[in-house]
Amino acid sequence: MNDTRRAVLDALADGPIGGPALAERLGVSRAAVWKHVEALRDAGFEITSASDGYVLDEVPEFGGPAVEYGLDAPFEIEYHNSIPSTNDRARALAAEGAEDDVVLADEQTGGRGRLDRAWSSPTGGVWLSVVCRPALAPSRVSLLTVAASAAACGAVRETGIDARIKWPNDLLVPDPDAARGGRKLAGLLTEMEGEAGKVSWVVLGLGLNANVAPDDLPPDATSLLGERDGDPVDRRVLTQRFLERFDALRTDPDAARDAWREHAATLGQRVRVTLPSETIVGDAVDVTDVGALVVDTGSERRVVHAGDCEHLRPAE
């Protein structure tokens, strides 16, 4: 959304305002005001013309301009009804020099998770990728994953669902009968490019099953729609809360790690972590300052930076 249209919406948020007053306030012609109002109407904003001026009656349910409206974070939104992969598009934008751009979609046709696993991304979810250019060494980029996980969990919990973080990058709804200790609600995928000890860009992808019918998901997954007994969430607000929380946490590693710990499902669990060359079994006791998992095997404490983590039942 360009700055003038954002200023039009800000003015309408204060109440009815006439075209001449709006033109004077923005320093543009009345014809320009009309064009911007029409463009906002085309984007789904319900703006009526009353005797005392323009009135904003309703904001679109979802989409780029809708999420940008009222967003208290410095992100530009590029929205797609359908796209193969928001991460692929974000990588392309990053290569062009983008920063703090968000690719948001209602549906992905080629979504993927860690290790190139397929990710079901039907319409109704929140599928997004954020382009960042952090002043971090490559070894500390995982701090952004910690911040994003904590931000996503906090945003989901605002909807009334008891989401928890499973190391390294999943959100679960606890369920003792589920294979992984819970039903998967969301996942994160972090990709980066850099050289000579310097990060060029980072793309953080979030796939969140928001208003997705449970029948459209794999058997071990769940959605906010299903957990709320068919009551849909406001995806616009949910997306805004995630972006605002992430923006606050991405430059505050201590707060990010504290928030991660507060909502962690993995800490205190007996776990099996599968690495390329070995398997580690023990108790998950902590995360390091860069989000690595600390596992107490009984004979030593191992620090694991990446791997597949499985929560084990007591008998295992």
C-alpha positions in Angstrom: 0.0 0.0 0.0 1.5 3.4 -0.9 1.9 6.1 1.6 -1.0 8.3 0.3 -3.5 5.5 0.6 -2.3 4.7 4.0 -2.8 8.3 5.0 -6.3 8.3 3.5 -7.2 5.3 5.7 -5.6 7.0 8.7 -7.7 10.1 8.1 -10.9 8.0 7.7 -10.2 6.2 10.9 -10.8 9.4 12.8 -14.3 9.7 11.4 -16.1 11.2 8.4 -14.0 13.7 6.4 -14.9 15.6 3.3 -13.0 15.4 0.0 -11.7 19.0 0.2 -10.5 18.7 3.8 -8.9 15.3 2.9 -7.2 16.9 -0.1 -5.9 19.7 2.0 -4.7 17.4 4.7 -2.8 15.2 2.3 -1.5 18.0 0.0 -3.1 16.5 -3.1 -5.9 17.4 -5.5 -9.5 16.4 -5.0 -9.3 14.2 -8.1 -6.3 12.4 -6.6 -8.3 11.8 -3.4 -11.1 10.3 -5.4 -8.7 8.0 -7.3 -7.2 6.8 -4.0 -10.6 6.2 -2.5 -11.6 4.2 -5.6 -8.4 2.1 -5.4 -9.1 1.3 -1.7 -12.7 0.3 -2.6 -11.3 -2.0 -5.3 -9.1 -3.5 -2.6 -12.1 -4.4 -0.5 -12.5 -1.4 1.9 -16.1 -0.3 2.2 -16.0 3.5 2.0 -19.3 5.3 1.7 -19.9 8.9 0.7 -22.1 10.6 3.3 -23.3 14.2 3.7 -20.4 14.9 6.0 -17.8 13.2 3.9 -16.2 9.8 3.3 -16.8 7.1 5.9 -14.9 3.9 6.4 -17.6 1.3 7.1 -15.6 -2.0 6.9 -12.1 -3.4 6.4 -11.6 -6.4 4.2 -11.4 -9.8 6.0 -7.9 -10.5 4.6 -5.3 -9.4 2.0 -2.3 -7.1 1.8 -4.0 -3.7 2.3 -6.2 -5.2 5.1 -3.2 -6.5 7.1 -1.2 -3.2 6.6 -4.2 -1.2 7.9 -3.5 -0.7 11.6 -0.4 -2.8 11.5 2.1 -1.5 14.2 5.2 -2.9 12.5 7.3 -1.7 9.5 6.4 -4.3 7.0 5.1 -4.0 3.4 2.7 -6.8 2.4 2.6 -8.4 -1.0 -0.6 -10.5 -1.2 -1.5 -13.5 -3.4 -4.8 -15.4 -3.5 -2.7 -18.4 -4.6 1.0 -18.9 -5.0 3.3 -22.0 -5.3 5.5 -20.9 -2.3 5.7 -17.7 -0.3 9.3 -18.6 0.6 10.3 -18.9 -3.0 8.7 -15.5 -3.8 10.4 -14.0 -0.7 13.8 -15.4 -1.8 13.3 -13.7 -5.2 12.4 -10.4 -3.5 15.5 -10.7 -1.2 17.7 -11.2 -4.2 16.3 -7.9 -5.6 17.3 -6.1 -2.4 14.0 -6.2 -0.5 13.9 -5.7 3.3 11.0 -6.1 5.7 8.7 -7.3 2.9 6.1 -9.9 3.7 4.7 -12.3 1.1 1.3 -13.4 2.2 -1.1 -15.9 0.6 -4.5 -17.5 1.1 -3.3 -20.7 -0.5 0.0 -22.3 -1.4 0.1 -25.0 -4.1 3.7 -26.0 -3.5 4.4 -25.3 0.2 7.2 -27.0 1.9 8.7 -27.5 5.4 12.0 -28.5 6.7 14.0 -31.0 4.7 11.8 -30.2 1.6 8.9 -32.0 3.1 5.5 -31.2 1.5 3.4 -28.8 3.5 -0.4 -28.8 3.0 -1.4 -25.2 2.5 -5.1 -25.0 1.5 -7.2 -21.9 1.3 -8.1 -20.4 4.7 -4.6 -20.6 6.3 -2.0 -18.0 7.0 0.9 -18.7 4.7 3.6 -16.0 4.8 7.3 -15.3 4.5 9.2 -12.3 5.9 12.4 -10.9 4.3 14.9 -9.7 6.9 18.4 -8.3 6.7 19.6 -8.7 10.3 23.0 -7.6 11.6 23.8 -11.1 12.7 26.5 -13.6 12.1 25.3 -16.7 10.3 25.8 -18.7 13.5 23.2 -16.6 15.2 20.4 -16.5 12.6 18.5 -19.1 14.6 17.7 -16.3 17.0 15.2 -15.2 14.4 13.6 -18.6 14.4 13.3 -18.4 18.2 11.7 -15.0 17.9 9.3 -16.1 15.1 8.3 -19.3 17.0 7.5 -17.3 20.2 5.7 -14.6 18.2 3.5 -17.2 16.4 2.7 -19.0 19.6 1.8 -15.8 21.4 -0.5 -14.7 18.5 -2.2 -18.1 18.4 -2.8 -18.1 22.2 -4.6 -14.8 21.8 -7.3 -16.7 20.0 -7.9 -18.9 23.1 -6.0 -22.0 21.9 -3.3 -23.5 24.2 -0.5 -23.7 21.6 2.9 -24.9 22.5 6.3 -24.8 20.8 8.0 -28.1 19.8 11.7 -27.7 19.1 12.9 -26.6 16.7 10.1 -25.0 14.8 6.6 -26.5 15.2 3.5 -25.3 17.0 1.4 -28.0 18.6 -1.9 -28.3 20.4 -1.2 -30.7 23.2 -2.7 -34.2 22.9 -1.2 -37.1 24.9 -2.6 -39.6 22.4 -0.9 -37.9 19.4 2.4 -39.4 18.1 4.4 -36.3 18.7 2.7 -35.3 21.9 0.3 -32.9 20.1 -1.4 -32.1 16.9 0.6 -29.9 14.5 -0.9 -26.4 14.1 2.0 -24.5 12.4 5.5 -24.8 11.3 8.4 -22.4 10.5 11.0 -22.6 7.8 14.1 -20.4 7.9 16.4 -19.8 4.9 19.4 -17.5 4.5 22.1 -16.4 2.2 25.5 -14.9 3.3 29.2 -15.1 2.8 32.4 -14.4 4.7 30.7 -14.5 8.1 28.0 -12.0 7.1 24.3 -12.6 6.5 22.9 -11.1 3.3 19.3 -11.9 3.9 17.0 -14.2 5.9 13.6 -15.5 4.8 11.3 -16.7 7.6 8.3 -18.7 6.5 5.3 -19.4 8.6 2.6 -21.9 7.7 -0.4 -21.7 10.1 -3.6 -23.7 9.8 -6.0 -21.0 10.7 -9.5 -21.3 9.1 -8.7 -24.6 7.4 -11.2 -27.5 7.6 -9.7 -30.4 9.6 -10.7 -32.8 6.7 -8.3 -30.8 4.4 -5.3 -31.6 6.7 -3.1 -34.6 7.3 -4.3 -36.9 10.1 -1.7 -35.6 12.7 -2.5 -31.9 12.0 -5.1 -29.6 13.4 -6.4 -26.1 12.7 -7.7 -23.1 14.7 -11.0 -23.7 13.0 -11.1 -27.2 14.3 -9.9 -26.4 17.8 -12.5 -23.6 18.1 -15.4 -26.0 17.1 -15.9 -24.3 13.8 -15.6 -20.7 14.9 -13.2 -19.0 12.5 -10.5 -16.6 13.6 -9.9 -13.1 12.3 -6.9 -13.9 10.0 -6.2 -10.2 9.5 -5.8 -9.7 13.2 -3.9 -12.9 13.7 -1.4 -12.0 11.0 -1.0 -8.5 12.5 -0.3 -9.9 15.9 2.3 -12.3 14.6 4.1 -9.6 12.7 4.0 -7.1 15.6 5.3 -9.7 18.1 8.0 -10.8 15.7 9.1 -7.2 15.1 9.4 -6.6 18.9 11.3 -9.9 19.6 13.7 -10.0 16.6 16.0 -7.4 18.2 15.6 -8.6 21.8 17.2 -12.1 22.1 16.6 -12.3 25.8 12.9 -11.6 25.5 12.6 -13.9 22.6 14.2 -16.8 24.5 12.1 -16.1 27.6 8.9 -16.1 25.5 10.1 -19.4 23.8 10.7 -21.1 27.1 7.4 -19.9 28.5 5.5 -21.7 25.8 7.8 -24.6 25.2 6.3 -28.1 24.9 9.8 -29.7 24.6 11.5 -28.6 27.8 11.1 -31.2 30.5 10.3 -33.9 28.0 12.1 -37.2 27.3 13.2 -36.7 23.6 14.8 -38.6 20.8 16.8 -36.3 18.4 17.8 -37.8 15.1 20.9 -36.4 13.5 22.5 -37.4 10.2 25.1 -39.6 12.0 23.6 -40.5 15.3 20.5 -40.5 17.6 20.5 -38.7 21.0 18.0 -39.8 23.7 17.6 -37.9 26.9 15.8 -35.2 28.8 15.4 -31.8 27.1 16.5 -29.3 29.8 17.1 -26.0 28.2 17.7 -23.9 25.0 20.9 -21.9 24.5 21.1 -18.2 23.7 20.8 -19.1 20.0 18.0 -21.6 20.4 20.0 -24.9 20.4 18.4 -27.7 22.4 20.3 -28.9 25.5 19.7 -32.7 26.1 20.8 -34.5 29.3 21.5 -38.1 28.2 22.3 -39.1 31.8 26.0 -39.3 31.1 26.5 -35.9 29.5 24.7 -32.8 28.3 24.6 -32.5 24.5 23.9 -29.2 22.6 21.9 -29.9 19.5 21.6 -27.1 16.9 19.5 -29.0 14.3 17.7 -32.3 14.0 14.4 -34.1 14.1 13.0 -34.1 17.7 10.5 -36.6 18.9 8.8 -36.4 22.3 8.9 -39.9 23.9 6.3 -41.4 26.2 7.6 -42.5 29.6 7.7 -46.2 28.5 10.0 -45.3 25.7 
